[in-house]
Amino acid sequence: MGSSYSNYRDHLKTKWFKPYGEATEEARANVPPELGKDDLNFLVDLWSKQDYMDMCLINKENQSKNDVIHTFGSKRFQQCSAEEVYANDIIILDHCQTIASFTLHILVKK
């Protein structure tokens, strides 16, 4: 859900804020049909703040430096790393993905 909300805000910013550049009053005047005026005013204020723009620039630079690709789904990276170390030392892990739940079968090495 978090990524869909971020994608929605990115869509709003791209379509309803960026075309106006520095003219925030024009952006405020053109309210998207699916968004209330108060919500748009909040977003325009947020996107116009220098602190927010600086934070976005720092995040963009840090994200470009990230060389670890996380492909474990909803599991945290640390949890998967710990399981991998544990699997190499003691057990073999067999991951079975089902729609309802994530099942972990543990087989003891001989």
PEBELKA-V561609 format. One record per residue. N is the residue number from 1. PHI is phi in radians with two decimals (999 if undefined). OMEGA is omega in radians with two decimals (999 if undefined). D_CENTER is the distance of its C-alpha to the mean C-alpha in Angstrom with 2 decimals. Layout:
n = {N/N}
phi = {PHI/PHI}
omega = {OMEGA/OMEGA}
d_center = {D_CENTER/D_CENTER}
This chain:
n = {1/2/3/4/5/6/7/8/9/10/11/12/13/14/15/16/17/18/19/20/21/22/23/24/25/26/27/28/29/30/31/32/33/34/35/36/37/38/39/40/41/42/43/44/45/46/47/48/49/50/51/52/53/54/55/56/57/58/59/60/61/62/63/64/65/66/67/68/69/70/71/72/73/74/75/76/77/78/79/80/81/82/83/84/85/86/87/88/89/90/91/92/93/94/95/96/97/98/99/100/101/102/103/104/105/106/107/108/109/110}
phi = {999/-1.07/-1.23/-1.18/-1.16/-1.11/-1.10/-1.13/-1.14/-1.12/-1.08/-1.07/-1.13/-1.15/-1.53/-1.98/-2.13/-1.07/-1.06/-1.62/1.03/-1.42/-1.42/-1.21/-1.19/-1.17/-1.11/-1.18/-1.30/-1.78/-1.52/-1.09/-1.09/-1.57/-2.21/-1.35/-1.10/-1.10/-1.14/-1.12/-1.05/-1.07/-1.17/-1.10/-1.08/-1.10/-1.20/-1.57/-1.20/-1.15/-1.04/-1.16/-1.13/-1.12/-1.09/-1.11/-1.15/-1.10/-1.10/-1.11/-1.13/-1.14/-1.14/-1.22/-1.44/-1.23/-1.89/-1.74/-1.68/-1.63/-2.23/-1.69/1.34/-1.47/-1.34/-1.26/-1.03/-1.10/-1.13/-1.18/-1.11/-1.13/-1.13/-1.14/-1.10/-1.09/-1.14/-1.22/-1.56/-2.15/-2.32/-1.83/-1.78/-2.03/-1.59/-2.03/-1.59/-2.09/-1.17/-1.39/-2.74/-1.85/-1.83/-2.05/-1.74/-1.96/-1.99/-1.40/-1.21/-1.90}
omega = {-3.13/-3.12/3.12/3.08/3.10/3.10/3.12/3.12/3.09/3.09/3.11/-3.11/-3.11/-3.04/-2.98/-3.11/-3.07/-3.14/-3.10/3.10/-3.10/-3.09/-3.08/3.14/3.06/3.10/3.11/-3.09/-3.11/-3.07/3.07/-3.09/-3.07/-3.04/3.09/-3.12/3.12/3.13/3.11/3.11/3.10/-3.11/3.11/3.08/-3.13/-3.09/-3.13/-3.09/3.14/3.11/-3.13/3.13/3.09/3.12/3.12/3.12/3.09/3.13/3.13/3.11/-3.14/3.14/3.13/3.11/-3.08/3.13/3.09/3.13/-3.07/-3.13/-3.10/-3.13/-3.05/3.12/3.11/-3.13/-3.12/-3.13/3.13/3.10/3.13/3.12/-3.14/3.09/3.14/-3.13/-3.13/-3.10/-2.94/-2.96/3.00/-3.12/3.07/-3.09/3.10/-3.12/3.02/-3.14/-3.05/-3.05/3.11/-3.07/3.13/3.10/-3.11/3.10/-3.11/3.07/3.08/999}
d_center = {9.24/6.16/4.70/8.39/8.81/6.62/8.63/11.62/11.58/11.31/14.16/16.09/15.94/17.02/19.75/21.03/20.58/20.69/23.96/25.76/24.92/26.53/28.26/26.19/29.11/29.03/25.33/26.27/29.21/27.33/25.41/23.41/25.20/22.36/21.62/24.05/25.59/24.55/20.85/21.21/23.19/20.56/17.88/20.57/21.53/18.05/17.53/21.13/21.10/21.77/19.96/16.64/17.36/18.28/15.14/13.08/15.65/15.48/11.73/12.43/15.43/13.96/11.30/14.38/16.32/14.18/16.56/15.36/13.68/12.16/13.53/14.51/12.53/11.99/14.28/13.58/14.65/17.55/18.81/19.06/20.71/23.16/23.99/24.70/27.03/28.64/29.16/30.87/33.19/34.17/32.82/31.49/28.41/28.28/24.96/25.68/22.85/24.10/22.72/23.64/22.78/22.19/25.63/26.54/30.11/31.76/34.73/36.93/38.05/41.79}
